[in-house]
Amino acid sequence: GGYGYSTEYDVERYFRDAPLMIVGEGTNEIQRNVIVSQLVSRGGL
């Protein structure tokens, strides 16, 4: 429907802001490196 396009509903803002969350957290490769380095430092691998 049009809820994602209409500024009358909060869901429009969620769809608009969603890509920023991905960029702000880093790429998949960066996230993978962070997780692996934390596991290695804790002796998990």
Number of C-alpha atoms within 10 A of each C-alpha: 5 8 12 15 13 12 11 10 12 11 14 15 14 11 13 11 11 10 10 10 9 11 10 8 10 11 10 11 9 11 12 11 11 11 11 14 14 12 12 10 9 9 8 9 9
